[in-house]
Amino acid sequence: MSQTQWILLAVAAVCVLLAGLLTAAESALASVSRARAERLVDEGRRGAPRLLLLAEDAAPHLNTTLFLRILLEVVAIVAVTVVIADHFTQLWEQLLYPTLTMVVVSFIGLGVAPRTLGRQHADRVALAAAGPVGALTTVLGPVSQLMILIGNALTPGKGFAEGPFTSEAELRELVDIAEARDLIEADEREMIHSVFELGDTIVKEVMVPRTEMVYVERDKTLRQAVSLALRSGFSRIPVIGDDIDDVVGILYLKDAIQRLYDDPTAQTSEQVDTLMRPPIFCPDSKPVDELLREMQLTRSHVVIVIDEFGGTAGLATIEDVLEEIVGEIVDEYDDEVAPVSELGEDRFRVSSRLGVEDLGELFGLKVDDDDVDTVLGLMAKELNRVPIPGSVITWNGIKLVAERGADRRHSIQTVLASRAVDEVDEAAEAAAKLAEESARRHT
């Protein structure tokens, strides 16, 4: 081989070595979190302050190492191809042998070995690489950022301002790997994935819809409001003005109880609007993670959700947000509700989701309603408001009584259904029985 060819091979070897070091540094830096870097600073490790600066904004530094690693790898491939091509005359040989050689070198020397080294000794490699990588980013950072901008311009879609090389998908994969290796539990993995999805979830998906809201009018007395709170099981109740689209405040049960404790006569002399607190509104398109931060800052547990037309879409509580992370919050005694349970003659306990036609069949009636499909919907239609425990309606000779809800939202799950009896007929029957007993005594 000529001197030029030896120089090209030396350049290729140096490029492979440097690219391998950059791969190890990239793997180590990606493994070291900001919290870990802060602990290294507290331990007084050399290079830890520089590593902390990199960890606070890792994307530009990782993009620079990736750009430089690809550049060195390409140079090595070209140099080896030139050397090998001079020793063969056939085109397939000039393409095949450099390809096979560099595939083996790249997989082992630039893939497996340096990445394993970087992860096994993440702290030591990251501390050693923090200084050089920071300097390289200062020099080559604008070049890699320009490449990202060009890539985003040529790629359909919005693209990633920080580059796609350190993505959320990679973090999700690491969490899945951690579970597969029994480093974390399955429920912990699901919780971490839920945190990632929190930013992609909007308030509209977790709120209590307006059809299920329990509210009180502002001119109601404190006694009526407390009664509603005790029956519904809610301690924070929206206060409305003209209609449900006019939410003027939030009544806290503890404020009402404290007021009644200080002045028992206030239960009938004062109205709800004297104790209500200002409501907090948010659009239904707001991401849930932003809502959670806002609720933490304002120290509020309930917000009124507004739709695009300015009307009330529903309400959201901090528990609704937490359920997106930890899953549904239910009582340990909650059981599956049976569609129908017979309690006696013409007396049933039915699910609130039972169909209206099925309800009629229990009493031998052929009934239907074009506006609603379920028992709970029927009660809401007849009451013109959300049913709460104790709500009673009579419909087509059937008496329906809402029972107390069992879940966290205290929503009605079961309804007592019985055949309605006219109160006049009941009184007449009772009087007849009384007269019969009186006559029997005299005889």
Secondary structure, 3 states (H helix, E strand, C coil): CCHHHHHHHHHHHHHHHHHHHHHHHHHHHHHCCHHHHHHHHHCCCCCHHHHHHHHHCHHHHHHHHHHHHHHHHHHHHHHHHHHHHCCCCCHHHHHHHHHHHHHHHHHHHHHHHHHHHHHHCHHHHHHHHHHHHHHHHHHHHHHHHHHHHHHHHHCCCCCCCCCCCCCHHHHHHHHHHHHHCCCCCHHHHHHHHHHHHHCCCEHHHCCEEHHHCCCEECCCEHHHHHHHHHHHCCCEEEEECCCCCCEEEEEEHHHHHHHHHHCCCHHHHCEHHHCCECCCEEECCCEHHHHHHHHHHHCCCEEEEECCCCCEEEEEEHHHHHHHHHCCCCCCCCCCCCCEEEEECCEEEEECCCEHHHHHHHCCCCCCCCCCCEHHHHHHHHHCCCCCCCCEEEECCEEEEECCCCCCCCCCCEEEEEECCCHHHHHHHHHHHHHHHHHHHHC
